[in-house]
Amino acid sequence: MSQSILIVDDEITLSKNISKYLQRSGYDCQVKTNGEDALVCLDEFSPDVILLDYALPGISGLETLKRIRDVYPGVKVVFITGHSGVQLAVDAMKAGADDYVNKPISLEELQLVIERALGQQRTAHELSYYRKKEAHNSGVNLLLGNSPAMQEVRETIRKCLSAEARITSGVPPPLLITGETGTGKDLVARAVHYDGPRRQQPFIEINCAAIPSQLLEAEMFGYERGAFTGASQRKAGLVESAEKGTLFLDEIGDMDVSLQTKLLGLLENHRFRRVGGLRDLNVDIRIIAATNQNLEELVAGKLFRPDLLFRLRVVHIKLPALRARAKDTVLLAKHFVDQQSKRYGRENAVLDPAAVQMIREYSWPGNVRELRNIIENAVVLAHGNTIGQQHLAIPVTTVNQARTIDEANNYSALDHTEVNLLLDALKESNWNISRAARKLGISRDTLRYRIKKHKLGEAK
């Protein structure tokens, strides 16, 4: 299905050249020379993008744009003018233009602008679809488990949502979710958002450990044109994208201290400034943060601001490790068997008694995520509808060995996994902190803290 472009410009030669160029790229184009004719043809033609000239005979381009927005708020409009000027650009954007180009026009550049506008339109439709899908797959009732610890988690979330529904002004308080890797911190964040009054608004997630620290500020807060090399145009950050919704900061413990200061200002004042910007912007967002690290220890090591910790921890949900809710393991395993069986077209798959016993006895250092992945692997590998011990990718010796190590050395199985990963990266890097940190995807300060925590001794 070709996409349609309406060109509104009284320069006939230019309009025809634009139309021919775009038609060669597969677009369906129509040309109108004034605003009145353009408005009349909108119902019949239904363009995806309108290229609208500023200087039109009759009603002006700005007035035409305003009337378009009254009737077709979703259509993308690119404003075209031979009159450069900041005020004109501001007026066009205020009237509802999605982009702005000056004459003389580069046809290649114009096509890129159109493709960007169409990409934004597709993204808006996709976001609407995925938001509905994610809302269906998220919620407090989907946080499975009958253990007292999980019942307490669900009750805390419901109290938060009840309080949020009664707020008469301002934004809900920040929420801090802590727990080991794989315990489902992201599921809790989504449950709070999609069961709350902001469910129809964006849920924006940022993994603070996955983005290099020098880029994280620009991703979060956006930047102005010319703020740094390569910043050829203004870009809104993820904070702005979360307006009226929820901003989820995963792995908050890996955020650099310098950026923590800016985040604290956002939490305190609900205002921020783009990188390279000269003025503060207001924003209405609910902030949820999560980490698998001990933030008090990071504060003691001067790797995390104490005032930011206090501000984030207005409401605190601590997720239990799976080994601390052992009675839930079989319940979760059966849930994942049903879920993955439907996904792979394997109806009525069941766990045999030996598999159930193995699941009960294993300490699950990777928590719920590890359980889910092992069950998916078992569903894929099993030939019939019965999943046996042989299909579970758990070394038999580790079932009791993990507990023995834990009791003997006062370490959790997860601590041992972390130590092994740290040592492997350090040895491969010849104990070069910078190279090892890059391999692990964490900052140098975080690596130094973890070396000190585990007393690995050879740090330089």
Sequence and secondary structure as in RCSB ss.txt:
>XXXX:A:sequence
MSQSILIVDDEITLSKNISKYLQRSGYDCQVKTNGEDALVCLDEFSPDVILLDYALPGISGLETLKRIRDVYPGV
KVVFITGHSGVQLAVDAMKAGADDYVNKPISLEELQLVIERALGQQRTAHELSYYRKKEAHNSGVNLLLGNSPAM
QEVRETIRKCLSAEARITSGVPPPLLITGETGTGKDLVARAVHYDGPRRQQPFIEINCAAIPSQLLEAEMFGYER
GAFTGASQRKAGLVESAEKGTLFLDEIGDMDVSLQTKLLGLLENHRFRRVGGLRDLNVDIRIIAATNQNLEELVA
GKLFRPDLLFRLRVVHIKLPALRARAKDTVLLAKHFVDQQSKRYGRENAVLDPAAVQMIREYSWPGNVRELRNII
ENAVVLAHGNTIGQQHLAIPVTTVNQARTIDEANNYSALDHTEVNLLLDALKESNWNISRAARKLGISRDTLRYR
IKKHKLGEAK
>XXXX:A:secstr
   EEEEE S HHHHHHHHHHHHHTT EEEEESSHHHHHHHHHHH  SEEEEESS SSS HHHHHHHHHHH TTS
EEEEEES   HHHHHHHHHHT SEEEESS  HHHHHHHHHHHHHHHHHHHHHHHHHHHHHHT SGGGS   SHHH
HHHHHHHHHHHHHHHT  SS    EEEE  TTS HHHHHHHHHHTSTTTTS EEEEETTTS HHHHHHHHH B T
TSSTT  S B  HHHHTTTSEEEEETGGGS HHHHHHHHHHHHHSEE  BT SS EE   EEEEEESS HHHHHH
TTSS HHHHHHHTTEEEE   GGGGTTHHHHHHHHHHHHHHHHTT TT EE HHHHHHHHH   TTHHHHHHHHH
HHHHHH SSSEE GGGS   HHHHHHHHHHHHHHT  HHHHHHHHHHHHHHHHTTT HHHHHHHHTS HHHHHHH
HHHTT     
